[in-house]
Amino acid sequence: MIKTSVFRITLFFLVLFLIASSSYAGVWHRQYASTGGSLGNTYFTDSKVGYFANNSLFKTTDRGITWTAITSGTALYIASSVHYINNTLYSAGTTVPASGRIESSTDNGSTWTSVSPGDILYESIWFADQNNGIVTGGLWAGDFRHTVNGGTTWEAINLGIGETYKAHSTSTSNIWVTGTTGYAKWNGTAWSSSAITGSPSLRGVHAEDANLVFMSGDNGLNGCIFKTENGGANWTTVVLNTYATIKDVWFTSALEGWAVSNGGEIFYTSTGGGSPSSWTTQSSGSIGNALSVFFTDSNNGWALFSDGLYKYIVSPEVTSISPSSAAAGWTGDITITGTNFQGTTGTDKPTVAISGVTVNSVTYTSSTQITANITIPSTIVIGSKTVTVTNPDTGKTTSSFSVTASAGGSSSSSISIYNPQTGNTEFYAGGKYSSVEIRLNTAEATTEVTVTAPTGFTITANSANSDNTKIYCTVDIGSSVVAGTYSLTVTNNKYLWTSTVEAKVVAQPSAPSAAATVGIIYPAGKQYVNPDTQSTINATIVSSVADDNGKIIVAGSTGIFNIVAAAIKVGNNTISIPLKTGEGMGMPNGIWPIRVIAKNGITAKGKLVVFR
């Protein structure tokens, strides 16, 4: 509902015409400076909460805008990798003096428990579920450990793929590990090792499913992406335009992915990455060596380099603002529709700024809709205005609109209401009315109106007439509404005016012993009808009550012949009664009772004589 408070000084109002503009391309922005580590990675549980390891451990709860070091339990500890699963945070690294260490925390890093065999220098950690985890080490071929019981025990395994680097999984039976001479795969019961043709050095890995897997590395000269679509049976080698090793790769779908290199480069594909031409470069701003890349979705990603942590920021897009016009002095809600609006609860929501206009509040509804409550000063200067929407991660977009003077709004001072079923402005308590008219003195009728009425009224605008001078509404009056005159507030959200109109509620009249009487007017005054020459007759129904759901039933000794649904108003009603059923059957000879069923089940009877 749009609530308005319009201060009119003249018969002119200011119209805001929306011209949407947006930038949909993502950009990389450094969120955190380097902590000096040569190893590290990031892991986010959603687009807001995440961790990164690079010598120390850090946590964010605001999409990486601010980071807090996790210091409890990490003294004399160099963190090289972090992972989060099933409410448990894992960290792997090296102690001082040099020794491997794996820790777990169930309270986001406040306290830690050692789950480490402590015998190697760990490079990365990955868990497929709460039980199945692995750690890799980049110094020796045998520096690899696997647990199937959440870290209670670890098995040392030489996978035969040289020094091991990174791991990724889609399930406990689809875990992939990279090494300097090949890769290994866990199928849920055993490890198997393989090499890609040419024995390239492999670093990063990302599995979309059991068949589609991407790896990164180099062929000794150029950085490369390696892709399989059949679970490793065949691999496509994609040589990228760089001499630097591709250290890591991440895909958010089968088509869209990113890769990071030791030259500070970020490569992007939106078509599956199966050829060199399908990859383009994105400016990272980094001059360091890549450590890892991680995305929660196509709009939120983080790349860790030796010179800092970088966030991929995709600006929101505004496609429409409704209403697209507003009057000077107006206070109300505008609905902004678009894409990639970030938000959850509290202060985690976009901000909205409009030049020359006060934004009172912003409500986040979804990633495609936000609502801003605004106040437009009555003294606003006519001219170009700008709407700026800024996400919590600083991504922003602008939409421009121009402010001009336009005639309109004259109907705000003279509107009326008419109930065609009573022939005036009266309504009966407990009544349900259709096609009630709100009448205007200018062509500003629209269904974009809000009618605010006292408790017990339900009013809905359904349509406007052809010359836009009437708004047709349905009106329901609760049976508990007492008789009296009520003020209804009509807000026109398209032409931006508010006015009031009075409607009178009267008590339902006491039902007479017969709520309706029936008179049959036969052709040429004759008291019979011939269905062979007539298709319908007109029956005049005289009623003392109104009923939108009345019925006229034509029945004989063999059962019901025809039922006509009819809206009955107070007074005379001319009802057309067909003399043939929907199947085309004609009315037989005889005397046919006609029964009218009006409100509250009160009936009246008439007769119809039929012969041929």
Secondary structure, 3 states (H helix, E strand, C coil): CCCCCCCCCCCEEEEEEEEECCCCCEEEEEEEECCCCCCCEEEECCCCCEEEECECEEEECCCCCCCEEECCCCCCEEEEEEEEECCEEEEEEEECCCEEEEEEECCCCCCCEECCCCCCCCCEEEECCCCCEEEECCCCCCCEEEECCCCCCCEECCCCCCCEEEEEEEECCEEEEEECCCEEEECCCCEEEECCCCCCEEEEEEECCCCCEEEEEECCCCEEEEEECCCCCCCEEEECCCCCCEEEEEECCCCCEEEEECCCCEEEECCCCCCHHHCEEECCCCCCCEEEEEEEECCEEEEEECCEEEEEEECCEEEEEECCCCCCCCEEEEEEEEECCCCCCCCCCCEEEECCEEEEEEEEEECCEEEEEEECCCCCCCCEEEEEEECCCCCEEEEEEEEEEEECCHHHHCCEEEECCCCECEEECCCEEEEEEEECCCCCCCCCEEEECCCCEEEEEEEECCCCCEEEEEEEECCCCCCEEEEEEEEECCCCEEEEEEEEEECCCCCCCCCEEEEECCHHHCCCECCCCCCEEEEEEEECCCEEEEEEEEEECCEEEEEEEEEECCEEEEEEEECECCCCCECCCEEEEEEEECHHHCEEEEEEEECC
